[in-house]
Amino acid sequence: MAKNKAKGSSSGTIALNKRARHEYHIDERIEAGLALQGWEVKALRAGRIHLSEAYALVKGSEIFLFGASIQPLITASSHVLTDDRRTRKLLLHREQIDHLIGTVERKGYTLVPLAMYWKKSRVKVEIGLARGKQQHDKRAALKERDWNREQQRVLRRNNPLN
């Protein structure tokens, strides 16, 4: 007998941070787990998260996610105090944490959350080691994207198979 997939969570992706790809050069991507409370998981299943202003910081020898806003559901338990912007711990292996700490402190990189998704009923965050883009880099990226889009239009128009 085939397993039924849960409704609404079939895609796997919870949220994307498109702003991060525009603002930063992403050099390396790392998958991290996320320590959540019960009401947060329910809110994530409903898609109530904003990653656009989120970032990760090193505190001591651990890495935490700041600024990610998970809006609580109206039906959340009344005895639970909800804080939508609370600091959440990222779950990584010690070697990964040491690598990230060294890169951030020595080379001046920033840790930016790129995406949040489900993986085997667990919430994962894709963290990017990022360097900030200059204004001219952003303009060049927009110009390149528009040029590629225009090339695709021309190829579609001139394709004899259509």
C-alpha positions in Angstrom: 0.0 0.0 0.0 1.4 3.4 -0.9 1.9 6.1 1.7 -0.2 9.2 1.5 1.7 12.5 1.5 0.6 15.2 3.9 -1.5 17.9 2.3 0.3 21.3 1.9 3.8 20.1 2.8 4.5 18.0 -0.4 6.9 20.6 -1.9 9.3 20.5 1.1 10.3 24.2 0.9 9.0 26.3 3.7 10.6 29.7 2.9 13.3 31.2 0.6 15.4 34.2 1.2 15.6 35.8 -2.3 16.9 39.0 -0.8 20.1 37.2 0.3 21.0 36.1 -3.2 20.6 39.7 -4.3 22.6 41.3 -1.5 25.5 38.8 -1.1 27.9 36.6 -3.0 27.2 33.1 -1.7 30.5 31.1 -1.5 29.5 28.0 0.5 26.2 26.4 1.5 25.7 24.4 4.7 22.6 22.5 5.9 21.8 23.0 9.6 19.1 21.7 11.9 17.0 24.2 13.9 15.9 23.9 17.5 12.2 24.8 17.6 9.3 24.7 20.0 6.0 23.0 19.3 4.0 26.1 18.3 6.8 27.1 15.9 6.6 23.8 14.0 2.8 24.2 13.7 3.3 27.7 12.4 5.9 26.6 9.9 3.5 23.9 8.6 1.1 26.8 7.9 3.9 28.8 6.2 4.0 31.7 8.6 7.7 32.6 8.5 9.8 35.6 7.2 13.5 35.0 6.5 14.3 38.3 4.7 15.8 40.0 7.8 17.3 36.9 9.3 21.0 36.3 9.9 23.2 33.9 11.9 25.7 34.9 14.6 28.4 33.1 16.6 27.9 33.3 20.4 30.6 31.5 22.3 31.1 28.2 20.5 27.5 27.9 19.1 25.7 29.5 16.2 22.3 31.1 16.5 19.6 32.3 14.1 18.5 35.9 14.7 15.7 37.9 13.1 13.7 35.1 11.7 10.0 35.9 12.4 7.7 33.0 12.9 4.2 34.3 13.5 2.2 32.2 15.9 -1.1 30.6 14.9 -4.2 32.0 16.5 -5.1 28.5 17.7 -1.7 28.1 19.6 -2.0 27.1 23.2 -2.9 30.0 25.5 -0.5 28.8 28.3 2.5 29.1 26.0 4.2 32.5 25.8 5.1 33.0 22.1 8.0 35.3 20.9 8.0 35.4 17.1 11.5 36.8 16.9 13.2 34.7 19.5 16.8 33.5 19.0 16.9 29.9 17.7 19.9 27.6 18.0 21.3 26.1 14.8 22.3 22.4 15.1 25.6 21.6 13.4 28.5 19.2 13.9 31.5 20.5 15.9 33.7 20.5 12.8 31.2 22.5 10.8 30.9 25.0 13.7 34.7 25.4 13.9 34.9 25.9 10.2 32.2 28.6 10.2 33.7 30.4 13.2 37.1 30.5 11.5 35.8 31.7 8.2 33.6 34.4 9.8 36.2 35.7 12.2 39.3 35.6 10.0 37.9 36.3 6.5 35.0 38.6 7.4 32.2 36.5 6.0 28.6 36.7 7.0 26.2 33.8 7.8 22.9 34.3 6.0 20.0 31.9 5.9 19.1 31.1 2.3 16.2 28.6 2.6 14.2 26.7 5.1 12.7 23.3 4.2 11.5 19.9 5.5 13.7 16.9 5.4 12.3 13.7 6.8 9.9 15.6 9.0 12.6 17.8 10.4 13.1 21.5 9.7 16.5 22.3 8.0 18.0 25.7 7.3 20.4 26.3 4.4 23.1 28.7 5.7 25.3 30.5 3.2 28.8 31.8 3.9 28.4 35.2 2.2 30.3 38.3 1.2 28.4 41.5 0.7 27.9 42.8 -2.9 28.8 46.3 -3.9 26.2 48.4 -5.7 27.8 47.9 -9.1 27.8 44.1 -8.6 24.1 44.2 -8.0 23.5 46.2 -11.2 25.7 43.8 -13.2 23.7 40.9 -11.9 20.4 42.5 -12.8 21.8 43.3 -16.3 23.0 39.7 -16.8 19.6 38.3 -15.7 17.7 40.6 -18.1 20.0 39.7 -20.9 19.6 36.0 -20.4 15.8 36.5 -20.3 15.9 38.4 -23.6 18.0 35.7 -25.2 15.5 33.0 -24.2 12.7 35.1 -25.7 14.5 35.4 -29.0 15.3 31.7 -29.1 11.6 30.8 -28.4 10.5 33.2 -31.2 12.9 31.8 -33.8 12.4 28.1 -32.9 10.8 26.4 -35.9 9.3 23.6 -33.8 6.9 26.0 -32.1 
